[in-house]
Amino acid sequence: MEAVTARAHTNIALIKYWGKRNEELILPMNNSISITLDKFYTTTTVQFCSCLNEDMFLLNGNIASKEETEKISRPLNIIRKLVGRNIFAVVDSINDVPTSAGFASSASGFAALAAAATKAIGLDLDSRELSQIARQGSGSACRSIYGGFVEWHKGEKEDGTDSYAEQLLHPNEWKLSILSVLLESKPKKILSREGMKRTVQTSVFYSGWLETIDQDLSIARHAINERDFEKLGTVLEKNALKMHATTLGANPPFMYWQGATIEIMNVIQELRAKGIEAYFTIDAGPNVKVICESKNEEIVYKTLQGLPMVKDIHTCQPGPGISYLAN
Ligand code: 2P0
């Protein structure tokens, strides 16, 4: 069978996915909205062969661990079931996602895998179907099928058939800048999967998250539609702070921020007080992403670059969805 290569880019959530209602199918408690980024991506080649009796996974040129291989076998099992064939694959995956940039590679990784593997086994799926397969590798991966601004619909059904992402805006339709600020930090202790689970089960603030999420989503959708940067920035920063507040109400409580995280948040709020529109968001780790309009990119970059706790800054713009590469 032919080898197929696909590429997918990472994404950053503006309105966060935080909590699952079904751990097995990876069904979220709420919709989320993201921007796919141009700079960081995963390129994955998949080839099925009846000569194999299990999946083989090469990650950045090295044979992956049993645990890592089990993770990629999950979406491959779904694909095998779809075609009714018990045939295994070699998966060769290269991450151009510097983990140093504070981005997880799971979103781009599972999106590229879904695209390459379905085509390699002979399926011709549309983006929505690919999004559903990528979702079952890692939730945020369902958004990386598309470029630009994307919304993941949580869906209502318990079988997950209506839980997939959709593009809101093409990457060329709104050129924002996203600065990924790498801070001096210690390794994170609580992975997002575990963190969101503990939050859903125990946080006294999780009800507040759920009660206000539809309003945040609606404001963000309108802001994107109207290219209203102040409106979008205000709601995305509020939403990130609210997500992190839920971790403080969990039992036992936990927090992703470190000292440097708070210092950057203050710097961005001070920049705004001086009239420069920039907003921050933070995922399940200490690093900060700053979002601004292109006209302010240079001043934001220069402000951050000079700070002692900033180790590195990567500047991104809205990027493309999945693409297939010639082998
Ligand atoms: C997001 N995060 O919307 C949120 C915000 C982290 C904070 O999606 O368990 O790797 O594989 O579905 O997608 C990171 O979690 O979690 C994430 P799983 P995933 O981007």
Residues whose N, C-alpha, C, O or C-beta is under 5 A from the ligand:
A	BS01	2P0	A13 I15 K16 Y17 I26 S32 S106 G137 S138 G139 S140 A141 S192 R193 D283 A284
